[in-house]
């Protein structure tokens, strides 16, 4: 191939890439893989995940958790979205 793709071929390659990424994420998150790596037969993230993370990343848990959402005022919102829409 000379490095040039027609639109259909490029779309097919992008779609295949997305499928591979999804498969890789599914594999990496699979309970079977986690149990094998951690050598704990009954390991589940829901039951044991937080304790594992507290052991492995103790520095993260020393701080208070940050909020997932930041509240901003109406004026800042207006400035942030000025010119859009």
Secondary structure, DSSP 8 states (H G I E B T S, - for coil): --S---HHHHHHHHHHHHHHHHHHHHHHT-HHHHHHHHT-TT--HHHHHHHHHHHHTHHHHTS----SS----HHHHHHHTTT--
